[in-house]
Amino acid sequence: MTQRTKPPFRADHVGSLLRPAALRQAREQRAKGEIDAAALKAVEDREIKNVIQKQEAVGLQSVTDGEFRRSWWHLDFLWGLDGVERHVMNTGIAFAAVTTRNEGVQVTGKIGFSGHPMIEHFKFVQANTTRTAKITIPSPSAIYGRPSPTPINKAVYPSVDKMFDDLGQAYKKAVRAFADAGCRYLQLDEVFIAMLCDPKYRQQMKDRGDDPDALGPLYGDLINVAISDIPPDMTVTMHLCRGNYKSTFMGSGGYDAMQEVLFDRIKVHGYFMEYDTERAGGFEPLKRLPKGRLAVLGLVTSKSGTLEKKDAIKRRIEEASKFADLDQLCLSPQCGFASTEEGNVLAEDEQWAKLRVICEIASEVWG
């Protein structure tokens, strides 16, 4: 076994990191009109440079901006697409122990891509590290998959089929734009295929008039369209998540229900797979992992500050290797540490301790 020189890396991470106090303060001041956009950007630039150095120091080979310029893991990107606008909902999305802020998306025009602020966000990371700069964006399903229906202008899209066609093409242009900006490591954050493993969520989708059996293949095909114009040296991974908001979750269920879509239909290079609790089921679906692709095992939880024991994680890696070759496996946290700007319930030093131990375990397991 060897360390990898291209992504995903033996020790990797999902992307989002806890927001430092100075950044949270600056964002609050900007929301109140106490500072201007330039002043906020100056704080963001400084804190991102700091967090890049910290990622390098713990031993990570892939580096992100911690999603420091975002409020949400998904909405900030979607709001930047043509034809998509911010929507204030009557209520937020119900998680196991909390309800999210009541922000969402609405489709008001033809969906397209004509540029996006996150292209420059990526360039800033790349200009400030010698490691592999990584950008994370939501999968296309994020525009439709929340159990609260997305308002869609029926005059623009009388049926959703044409909307999905336009969405796939917009994503294809977006992914290519990141590639043209120099990105060679892009991650699609995919919640709603993983959520289709949850019987309660499937019933919610039925109740609103959707066919959950059709949604998984549809979302998979959208991903394939999105990555259909990438250069040959670009790596695209997908992160599978059952919800991450203030250390709580949205769904449960093993990958078995979606294993054919994930491993047979979708053509990404690797999978970041949530595996920190029994809610994600067993490792058996890894038997379908195609040769040449990798599964990054999310065995270290980002939802609490308790540091995992190395031997326990190594035993879990060994268990997973019964279903997929050890050379096809990597290690990461199960999710980001701050899928939204509120962050999970742990301290920054606990976050860095977890990332450090992931790097140490990877070195010990893969050499």
C-alpha positions in Angstrom: 0.0 0.0 0.0 1.2 3.5 -0.7 0.2 7.1 -0.1 -1.6 8.7 -3.1 -0.2 11.6 -5.1 -3.5 12.5 -6.7 -7.0 13.0 -5.1 -8.7 11.7 -3.2 -5.9 11.3 -0.8 -5.4 8.6 1.9 -6.1 11.3 4.5 -8.7 13.8 3.2 -11.5 15.9 4.4 -15.0 17.0 3.3 -14.3 20.7 3.1 -16.1 22.9 5.5 -14.4 24.1 8.7 -15.5 25.9 11.9 -15.7 29.6 11.3 -13.2 31.6 13.5 -14.7 34.2 15.9 -13.3 37.1 13.9 -15.0 35.9 10.7 -18.3 35.3 12.5 -18.1 38.9 14.0 -17.4 40.4 10.6 -20.3 38.6 8.9 -22.6 39.9 11.7 -21.3 43.4 11.2 -21.8 43.2 7.4 -25.4 41.9 7.9 -26.1 45.0 10.1 -24.5 47.4 7.7 -21.7 48.3 10.1 -19.0 47.4 7.6 -18.9 47.3 3.8 -18.3 44.3 1.4 -14.7 45.2 1.0 -14.1 45.1 4.8 -15.7 41.7 5.0 -13.7 40.3 2.2 -10.5 41.5 3.8 -11.4 39.5 6.9 -12.4 36.5 4.8 -9.1 36.6 2.9 -7.0 36.8 6.1 -8.9 34.0 7.8 -8.8 31.8 4.7 -5.0 32.2 4.5 -4.8 31.2 8.1 -7.0 28.1 7.7 -5.0 27.0 4.6 -1.8 27.1 6.7 -3.5 25.1 9.4 -4.7 22.4 7.0 -1.1 22.1 5.6 0.3 22.0 9.1 -1.8 19.0 10.2 -0.7 17.1 7.1 -3.6 17.4 4.7 -2.8 17.2 0.9 -6.1 18.7 -0.2 -6.9 22.2 0.9 -10.2 24.2 0.9 -11.2 27.7 2.0 -13.3 26.0 4.8 -16.3 27.4 2.9 -15.6 30.6 4.9 -17.3 32.8 2.3 -20.6 30.9 2.5 -23.5 30.7 4.8 -24.7 27.3 3.6 -23.0 24.3 2.0 -25.5 24.5 -0.9 -27.7 27.6 -1.1 -24.9 30.1 -1.8 -23.9 28.2 -4.9 -27.4 27.7 -6.1 -28.3 31.4 -5.6 -25.5 32.1 -8.1 -27.1 30.2 -11.0 -29.1 32.1 -13.6 -32.8 31.7 -12.9 -32.4 30.8 -9.2 -33.2 33.2 -6.4 -33.2 33.2 -2.6 -36.5 32.1 -1.1 -37.7 32.8 2.5 -39.7 29.7 3.6 -42.5 29.6 6.2 -40.3 27.3 8.3 -36.9 25.7 8.1 -36.1 22.0 7.4 -36.7 19.7 10.3 -33.6 17.7 11.5 -33.6 15.2 14.3 -33.1 17.7 17.1 -33.4 21.2 15.5 -35.0 23.1 12.6 -32.7 25.0 10.2 -33.0 28.6 9.2 -35.9 29.2 6.8 -33.9 30.0 3.7 -34.2 28.1 0.4 -34.3 28.5 -3.3 -36.9 29.3 -5.9 -36.7 28.9 -9.7 -37.9 32.1 -11.2 -36.4 31.9 -14.7 -34.5 29.6 -17.1 -31.7 27.9 -15.2 -28.3 28.6 -16.6 -24.7 29.4 -15.9 -23.1 32.6 -16.9 -20.4 32.9 -14.3 -20.2 32.5 -10.5 -18.3 34.2 -7.6 -17.0 30.8 -6.4 -14.7 30.6 -9.4 -12.7 33.5 -7.8 -13.1 31.8 -4.4 -11.3 28.8 -5.8 -8.6 30.8 -7.5 -7.8 32.5 -4.1 -7.2 29.1 -2.5 -5.1 27.9 -5.4 -3.0 31.1 -5.2 -2.3 30.5 -1.5 -1.2 26.9 -1.2 1.3 24.5 -2.8 -1.1 21.6 -2.0 -4.0 20.5 -4.1 -6.7 23.1 -4.0 -10.2 21.6 -3.7 -13.6 23.2 -4.3 -16.9 21.8 -3.0 -20.3 22.5 -4.6 -23.7 21.0 -4.0 -24.9 18.2 -6.4 -27.7 19.2 -8.8 -30.2 17.4 -6.6 -29.8 20.1 -3.9 -32.1 22.4 -5.9 -35.0 19.9 -5.6 -34.4 17.3 -2.9 -35.3 19.1 0.3 -38.6 17.7 1.7 -40.0 21.3 1.5 -40.9 21.7 -2.2 -38.9 24.1 -4.3 -41.2 26.9 -5.8 -40.8 26.7 -9.6 -42.3 29.3 -12.0 -44.8 27.2 -14.0 -44.7 29.8 -16.8 -41.0 29.0 -17.3 -41.2 25.3 -16.5 -44.7 23.8 -16.9 -43.1 20.4 -16.2 -39.9 19.6 -14.3 -38.3 17.6 -17.1 -37.1 20.6 -19.0 -35.9 22.2 -15.7 -33.7 19.2 -15.0 -32.3 19.3 -18.6 -31.4 23.0 -18.1 -30.0 22.2 -14.6 -27.7 19.5 -15.9 -26.4 21.8 -18.7 -25.9 24.7 -16.2 -23.8 22.4 -14.0 -21.8 21.1 -17.0 -20.8 24.7 -17.7 -20.1 25.4 -14.0 -17.8 22.4 -13.6 -16.0 23.2 -16.9 -15.6 26.8 -15.6 -13.9 25.5 -12.5 -11.7 23.3 -14.6 -10.7 26.2 -16.9 -9.8 28.2 -13.8 -7.3 25.5 -12.9 -9.4 23.3 -10.6 -8.4 19.6 -10.7 -10.2 18.5 -7.6 -13.9 19.1 -7.3 -16.4 17.6 -4.9 -20.1 17.3 -5.4 -22.0 17.2 -2.0 -24.8 14.8 -2.4 -27.3 14.6 0.4 -30.5 13.6 -1.4 -29.4 10.3 -2.9 -28.2 9.3 0.6 -31.5 10.5 2.0 -33.3 8.1 -0.4 -31.9 5.4 1.8 -34.3 6.6 4.5 -37.9 5.2 4.4 -39.4 8.2 6.2 -37.8 10.6 3.6 -39.0 8.4 0.7 -42.5 8.7 2.1 -42.2 12.5 2.3 -41.3 12.6 -1.3 -44.2 10.3 -2.2 -46.5 12.6 -0.2 -45.5 15.6 -2.3 -46.1 13.7 -5.6 -42.6 12.5 -6.5 -41.5 8.9 -7.2 -38.5 8.1 -4.9 -37.6 5.2 -7.1 -37.2 7.6 -10.1 -35.3 10.3 -8.2 -32.1 8.3 -7.5 -31.4 7.5 -11.2 -32.4 11.1 -12.2 -30.0 12.6 -9.7 -27.3 10.2 -10.8 -27.8 11.1 -14.5 -27.6 14.8 -13.6 -24.2 14.2 -12.0 -23.0 12.4 -15.1 -24.1 15.4 -17.3 -22.4 17.8 -14.9 -19.0 16.0 -15.2 -19.3 15.1 -18.9 -16.9 17.9 -20.1 -14.0 17.7 -17.6 -10.4 17.4 -18.6 -8.8 14.0 -18.3 -6.6 15.0 -15.4 -9.5 16.3 -13.2 -10.8 14.3 -10.3 -14.5 14.6 -9.2 -15.7 13.0 -6.0 -19.1 13.0 -4.4 -19.8 13.3 -0.7 -22.7 11.3 0.7 -24.4 12.8 3.7 -27.6 12.3 5.7 -27.7 15.9 7.0 -25.3 17.9 9.1 -26.6 21.0 11.0 -25.5 22.0 14.5 -24.3 18.4 15.1 -27.7 16.8 14.3 -28.9 14.8 11.3 -31.8 14.5 8.9 -31.9 10.9 7.9 -30.9 7.3 8.5 -30.4 4.2 6.4 -27.7 2.0 4.9 -26.4 2.6 1.3 -27.9 -0.7 0.1 -31.0 1.0 -1.3 -29.0 3.2 -3.6 -25.9 1.1 -4.2 -26.7 0.4 -7.9 -27.2 4.2 -8.6 -24.0 5.1 -6.7 -21.6 2.5 -8.0 -23.1 1.3 -11.3 -24.7 4.5 -12.7 -22.7 7.4 -11.4 -19.3 8.0 -13.0 -17.4 10.0 -10.4 -13.9 9.0 -9.4 -14.5 8.6 -5.7 -17.1 8.6 -2.9 -16.8 10.3 0.5 -19.1 8.0 2.5 -20.6 8.7 5.9 -19.7 5.9 8.3 -19.4 7.3 11.7 -22.6 5.7 13.2 -24.8 2.8 12.6 -27.2 5.2 10.8 -25.2 4.6 7.6 -25.4 0.8 7.8 -22.6 -1.7 7.1 -19.7 -1.8 4.6 -21.4 -4.5 2.4 -22.3 -2.1 -0.4 -18.6 -1.5 -0.9 -18.5 -4.9 -2.7 -19.9 -2.9 -5.7 -17.2 -0.3 -5.7 -15.8 -0.4 -9.3 -12.2 -1.0 -9.9 -10.2 2.2 -10.3 -12.5 4.2 -8.0 -12.0 5.0 -4.3 -14.2 5.1 -1.2 -13.1 7.6 1.4 -14.4 6.2 4.7 -16.0 8.8 6.9 -15.1 7.0 10.2 -14.2 10.1 12.3 -17.3 12.1 13.3 -17.4 15.8 12.9 -20.5 16.0 15.1 -18.7 15.9 18.4 -15.3 16.8 19.9 -14.6 13.4 21.3 -11.4 12.2 19.7 -11.6 8.7 18.2 -9.1 6.0 19.3 -6.6 5.1 16.5 -7.0 1.3 17.1 -10.8 1.5 16.8 -10.6 3.4 13.5 -8.0 0.9 12.2 -10.3 -2.0 13.0 -13.1 -0.3 11.1 -10.8 0.2 8.1 -9.8 -3.5 8.3 -13.5 -4.5 8.4 -14.2 -2.3 5.3 -11.3 -4.0 3.5 -13.2 -7.3 3.6 -15.5 -5.8 1.0 -13.2 -3.5 -1.0 -9.5 -3.7 -1.6 -7.5 -1.7 0.9 -5.8 0.2 -1.9 -9.3 1.5 -2.9 -9.9 3.0 0.5 -9.0 6.3 2.2 -10.0 8.1 5.5 -11.8 11.3 6.3 -14.3 12.8 8.7 -17.9 11.7 7.9 -18.9 15.3 7.0 -17.7 18.8 7.2 -17.3 20.5 10.5 -19.6 23.4 9.5 -22.0 22.6 6.7 -23.6 25.9 7.6 -21.9 29.0 9.2 -23.3 28.0 12.6 -21.0 25.0 12.7 -21.1 21.8 14.7 -20.9 21.5 18.5 -17.2 21.2 19.0 -14.2 23.4 19.5 -11.7 24.4 16.9 -8.8 22.6 18.7 -11.0 19.5 18.7 -11.5 19.8 15.0 -7.8 20.1 14.3 -7.0 17.2 16.6 -9.4 15.0 14.5 -7.9 16.1 11.2 -4.4 15.4 12.6 -5.3 11.9 13.8 -6.8 11.1 10.4 -3.5 12.0 8.8 -1.5 9.9 11.4 -3.8 6.9 10.9 -3.5 7.2 7.1 0.3 7.2 7.3 0.2 4.2 9.6 -2.2 2.2 7.5 -1.1 3.0 4.0 2.6 3.8 4.6 
